[in-house]
Each structure stands twice: as C-alpha cells, then as structure tokens.
Amino acid sequence: MGATAPAPVAPGEKRTPRPVTRLRTPRSGQRHSVNRPRRSVLLTVLTGLVLVYALVPLVWLVINSTKTQNGLLSSSGLWFDSDFAFFGNIADTLTYNDGVFVRWLLNTLLYVVVGAGGATFLAVLGGYALAKFEFPGKRGVFAVVIGAVAVPGTALAVPTFLMFSKMGLTDTPWAVIIPSLISPFGLYLMWVFAAEAIPTELLEAARIDGASEIRTFFTVSLPLLAPGIVTVLLFTVVATWNNYFLPLIMLKDPDWYPLTLGLNSWNAQAQTNGGEAIFNLVITGSLLTIVPLIAAFLLLQRYWQSGLAAGSVKE
C-alpha cells in the first residue's frame, strides 16, 4: 500500500510533527519463535538436577553390578572395582538356589501378562462404553471412578486379604492377578481419550452402513484408541511389575514370589542367623529386573507420548 498523503495545512498554521513509531527489530540471536523458543537458564538448571537425580541411582546400580561381594565393601560406590565380575554375577544370579530367580521372573511375567493385560483390556472396554454410550447412572459411575482413583491401593490391601482368605485364594497366583485387573486410573484415562479420539459421526456412519457394535469397536474404534491403549498398558505394566505390598501379604510360598518380593528375601537373608550375604546378587538381580521396563518404554515411547498429548489441542 502507498503512503498516506499528509493533511492540508491552512495558511499561517504551523504543522505539528507527528510522533514517529519505530518497530523494534530484535537483535541477531534474540529472535524467538515456536521452533526457536526462548531459553531459560533456571529451567535448564532444574531439568539438569532432575536428570541427575534420576540417573545417579541407575549409574550406581550398573557400576556395582560389576563387583564381587568383597568388592562392594572395599571400593567406592560410584566407581568400578579392579575385579570385573559382571557376567559372573549374572550367571550366579540366574543359578543361585536352584535358579529361583528365573522362577520369580516367570511369576512376574505371568502377573504382568494376565493382570496388566487384563486390566488394560477392561479399561479399554469400560472407557469406550462410558465415553460413547448414554445410560442411566452414568454420572454415578463417573463419581465412583474418580473416588476409586483417589483411594490408595495400600488402604484396600487388608480388606482384600480378608476377602480372599475367606475364599481360600491366598497363597495362590489369583490373589495377585485378580486385584491387578482393576485399574481405576486406566479406566478414567481411556474414558477421556475415547471421548476425544473417536468422532461420534464416524460411529454413526458405521452403524448406518450396517456394522454391528462389536465390529464397529474392533474395526473403527480400536485403531483410533491405539495410543491411549499403549499409555494405559505401560502404566499398568509398571504398577504390576513393581507391585510389592500386595504379594507381601498374599503370598507365603517363595515359589509364587514376584521379583520384588524375591529380591527382598535375598536382601534380608544376611540378617538371619547363619544367613549368607549376597548383596552382589541382589544388585545384579535388581538391574536385570528393570531392563524389561526400560526396553518397554523405549520401544513404545512414540505411542506413549502421542497418547499423553491427545486432546491437548482442540481443533
């Protein structure tokens, strides 16, 4: 556009100069955009502290898993010992006490596959139904789910033990699997995700084409729910894999211990009369225990991040 012509001035009248507004051009290196956000020193420092807080225990675990029992007591915790015994510790961990660690690993996999997998499946079904169907008492169900999320699992452990004791299910795998099938947080997360990820018009179009509700769910809705399913699956897998208190009160037979309870029994072995101290095997077993979780997060990170970000931008 061309410049605006100045207003005419009457004879003998002096023109009052108009203030000139200049656009401030940012200096080189100070231009900020979505792709180049402004850097915050405080935020960088805080993020670094959190990173160090999270990685130091892992580094300590890796370093000390390379030491023998004597090397743990005679060397620094954050540096290697002269005797590198990493592979020997792994072999001893897997074969100690007739290979009971492998049995604990298989028990944990059983609890995770059946318990966490079942909890994810039930959360997907329940969340989808609550998000896309109308029925009497829906608000009441919502209140119950929110209330269940706020109740810690330890508060329900003793009542659950008493109920399972009456049913004769204690000291069996079902005492760990059945409570793991209930995930109020997973149900709520799938409820919110399904409400945002699945357009109602798409479901109506499938029904008009003659698709049944089951076919609509598996062919139309389930692919759209994949990021949310992976997110819920990761949460339930981590919760079941690290579950300690529930197996502690439910199980007495060491053959049904998960890894968390089994490693704790090895750790407490040194405190018993005549017990053998095997701290090097406890540390190596702890490292082997977290490897599957790290692998699961790395492999499913892309789906997990997209699931957490779902619904954050409204079109």
C-alpha positions in Angstrom: 0.0 0.0 0.0 1.2 3.6 -0.7 2.0 6.1 1.9 -1.0 8.2 3.2 -0.9 11.9 2.0 -0.4 14.5 4.7 -3.5 16.5 5.7 -3.6 20.1 4.2 -2.4 23.0 6.4 -4.2 26.3 6.4 -2.1 29.5 5.6 -0.2 30.7 8.6 -0.7 27.5 10.5 2.3 25.6 11.6 2.3 21.8 11.2 2.8 19.8 14.4 5.1 17.0 13.7 3.6 13.6 14.4 5.5 11.2 16.6 7.2 8.5 14.6 6.7 5.0 15.9 9.5 2.7 15.1 9.3 -1.1 15.1 11.9 -2.5 17.3 13.8 -5.1 15.4 15.2 -7.9 17.6 18.9 -8.2 17.6 20.5 -11.1 15.9 20.3 -14.2 18.1 17.2 -12.8 20.0 14.5 -13.8 17.6 12.2 -16.3 19.2 9.5 -18.4 17.5 7.8 -21.7 18.0 10.7 -23.5 16.5 13.3 -21.5 18.4 11.8 -20.8 21.9 13.5 -18.5 24.4 16.0 -20.3 26.6 15.6 -20.3 30.3 18.6 -20.8 32.5 16.6 -21.6 35.6 14.5 -24.2 33.7 17.7 -25.7 32.3 19.3 -26.0 35.7 16.2 -27.6 37.2 15.9 -30.1 34.4 19.6 -31.0 34.8 19.1 -31.6 38.6 16.1 -33.8 37.9 18.1 -35.7 35.3 21.0 -36.2 37.7 18.5 -37.3 40.4 17.0 -39.9 38.1 20.2 -41.2 36.5 22.5 -41.4 39.6 20.7 -44.5 41.1 20.8 -46.2 37.7 24.5 -45.5 37.3 25.2 -46.7 40.8 23.3 -49.9 40.0 25.2 -50.6 36.8 28.6 -49.9 38.4 28.0 -52.0 41.5 26.6 -54.9 39.5 30.2 -55.4 38.2 31.6 -56.1 41.7 32.0 -59.1 43.8 30.7 -59.3 47.4 34.1 -58.2 48.7 34.4 -55.5 46.1 31.2 -53.9 47.2 32.6 -53.4 50.7 36.1 -52.3 49.7 35.5 -49.9 46.8 33.7 -46.6 46.1 30.1 -46.9 45.2 30.4 -44.7 42.1 33.5 -46.3 40.6 34.5 -49.7 39.3 36.5 -52.2 41.3 39.6 -53.9 39.9 37.8 -57.2 39.8 35.2 -57.0 37.0 32.6 -59.7 37.8 29.5 -58.5 35.8 29.0 -61.7 33.8 29.8 -63.9 36.7 27.2 -62.1 38.8 24.6 -62.6 36.1 25.4 -66.3 36.0 25.3 -66.6 39.7 22.0 -64.7 40.0 20.3 -67.0 37.5 21.6 -70.2 39.1 21.6 -69.3 42.8 19.3 -71.6 44.9 18.4 -73.8 42.0 17.6 -70.9 39.7 14.8 -69.5 41.8 15.4 -66.1 40.3 14.2 -67.4 36.9 11.1 -68.8 38.6 10.4 -65.3 40.2 10.9 -63.8 36.7 8.3 -66.2 35.2 5.9 -65.4 38.0 6.3 -61.7 37.4 5.7 -62.2 33.7 2.5 -64.2 34.5 1.2 -61.4 36.8 2.0 -58.8 34.2 0.6 -60.6 31.1 -2.6 -61.7 32.8 -3.1 -58.9 35.4 -1.8 -55.8 33.5 -3.1 -57.1 30.1 -6.5 -57.9 31.6 -6.6 -54.5 33.3 -5.8 -52.7 30.1 -8.5 -54.7 28.2 -11.2 -54.0 30.8 -10.2 -50.3 30.9 -10.5 -50.0 27.1 -13.9 -51.6 27.1 -15.2 -49.6 30.1 -13.7 -46.3 28.9 -15.1 -46.7 25.4 -18.6 -47.6 26.7 -18.6 -44.7 29.2 -17.5 -42.2 26.5 -19.7 -43.2 23.6 -22.9 -44.6 25.1 -25.6 -43.0 27.2 -27.3 -45.0 30.0 -28.9 -44.3 33.4 -26.5 -43.8 36.2 -23.6 -42.6 34.1 -22.8 -39.7 36.4 -22.8 -42.1 39.4 -20.3 -44.3 37.6 -18.1 -41.3 36.9 -18.2 -40.3 40.6 -17.3 -43.9 41.7 -14.4 -44.0 39.2 -13.0 -40.6 40.4 -13.3 -41.7 44.0 -11.6 -45.0 43.3 -8.6 -43.1 41.7 -8.2 -41.1 44.9 -8.1 -44.3 47.1 -4.5 -45.6 47.6 -4.0 -49.3 46.9 -2.5 -49.9 50.4 -5.8 -48.9 52.0 -7.5 -51.7 50.3 -4.8 -54.4 50.9 -6.1 -55.6 54.2 -9.8 -55.8 53.3 -8.7 -57.6 50.1 -6.7 -60.1 52.1 -9.6 -60.8 54.4 -11.9 -61.4 51.5 -9.5 -63.6 49.6 -8.8 -65.5 52.8 -12.5 -66.3 53.2 -12.5 -67.5 49.6 -9.4 -69.7 50.0 -7.4 -67.8 47.3 -4.5 -66.6 49.4 -1.0 -68.0 48.6 -2.1 -68.6 45.0 -1.4 -66.6 41.9 -5.0 -65.5 41.7 -4.5 -63.4 44.9 -2.2 -61.2 42.9 -3.8 -61.4 39.5 -7.4 -60.6 40.4 -6.8 -57.3 42.2 -4.4 -56.3 39.4 -7.3 -56.5 36.9 -8.9 -53.3 38.4 -7.3 -50.1 37.3 -9.5 -47.0 38.0 -6.9 -44.6 36.7 -6.6 -46.6 33.4 -10.4 -46.6 33.1 -10.6 -42.9 33.6 -7.7 -42.3 31.1 -9.4 -44.4 28.4 -12.7 -42.7 29.1 -11.2 -39.2 28.4 -9.1 -40.5 25.5 -12.0 -42.2 23.8 -14.2 -39.1 24.1 -11.7 -37.0 22.2 -10.1 -39.5 19.8 -13.3 -41.1 18.3 -15.7 -38.8 16.4 -19.3 -39.7 17.1 -20.1 -39.0 13.4 -17.7 -41.8 12.5 -19.6 -44.3 14.7 -22.9 -43.2 13.3 -21.6 -43.7 9.7 -20.5 -47.2 10.6 -23.9 -48.0 12.1 -25.7 -46.6 9.1 -23.6 -48.9 6.9 -24.9 -51.9 8.9 -21.9 -52.6 11.1 -22.7 -54.1 14.5 -21.4 -52.6 17.7 -18.7 -55.2 18.1 -17.5 -54.8 14.5 -17.5 -51.0 14.9 -15.5 -51.3 18.0 -12.8 -53.6 16.6 -12.5 -52.2 13.1 -13.2 -48.5 13.6 -12.6 -47.5 17.2 -9.8 -49.8 18.3 -7.2 -48.4 15.8 -8.0 -44.9 16.9 -7.5 -45.9 20.5 -4.1 -47.4 20.0 -2.0 -44.5 21.5 -4.3 -44.5 24.6 -4.1 -48.3 24.9 -0.3 -48.2 24.9 -0.3 -45.5 27.5 -2.6 -47.4 29.8 -0.7 -50.6 29.2 2.6 -49.0 30.2 1.1 -47.7 33.4 -0.5 -51.0 34.4 2.6 -53.0 33.5 4.9 -50.8 35.6 2.4 -50.9 38.5 2.1 -54.7 38.4 5.8 -55.3 37.8 6.8 -53.1 40.8 3.9 -54.4 43.0 5.3 -55.3 46.4 2.8 -54.8 49.2 0.0 -56.9 47.8 2.2 -60.0 47.2 3.8 -59.5 50.6 0.5 -60.0 52.4 -1.0 -62.5 50.0 1.9 -65.0 49.3 3.8 -67.2 51.7 5.2 -69.8 49.2 8.5 -68.5 47.7 7.7 -70.4 44.5 5.0 -67.8 43.8 7.0 -64.7 44.7 7.4 -62.0 42.1 10.8 -60.4 41.6 10.2 -57.6 44.0 9.4 -59.9 46.9 12.1 -62.4 46.0 14.9 -59.9 45.8 13.8 -58.5 49.2 14.0 -62.0 50.7 17.6 -62.3 49.3 18.4 -58.9 50.8 17.0 -59.9 54.2 18.9 -63.2 54.1 22.1 -61.6 55.6 20.2 -60.5 58.7 19.1 -64.0 59.6 21.1 -66.3 61.9 23.7 -68.0 59.7 22.4 -66.4 56.5 24.6 -65.7 53.6 25.2 -62.2 52.4 24.7 -62.0 48.7 24.4 -58.3 48.1 26.1 -58.5 44.8 23.4 -60.9 43.5 20.7 -58.6 44.9 22.1 -55.6 43.0 22.6 -57.7 39.8 19.1 -59.0 40.1 17.7 -55.5 40.5 19.5 -54.5 37.3 18.0 -57.4 35.5 14.6 -56.6 36.8 14.5 -53.0 35.4 15.9 -53.9 32.0 12.5 -55.1 30.6 10.8 -51.9 31.8 13.4 -49.7 30.2 13.0 -51.7 27.0 9.2 -51.4 27.0 9.4 -47.6 27.5 12.0 -47.2 24.7 10.0 -49.3 22.2 6.6 -47.8 23.0 7.8 -44.2 23.6 6.3 -42.9 20.4 2.9 -44.2 21.1 3.1 -43.2 24.8 3.9 -39.6 24.0 1.1 -39.3 21.5 -1.3 -40.8 23.9 -0.4 -38.3 26.6 -0.8 -35.4 24.2 -4.2 -36.4 22.9 -6.8 -33.8 23.5 -4.3 -31.0 24.3 -5.1 -29.2 21.0 -8.7 -28.5 20.2 -9.5 -28.0 16.5 
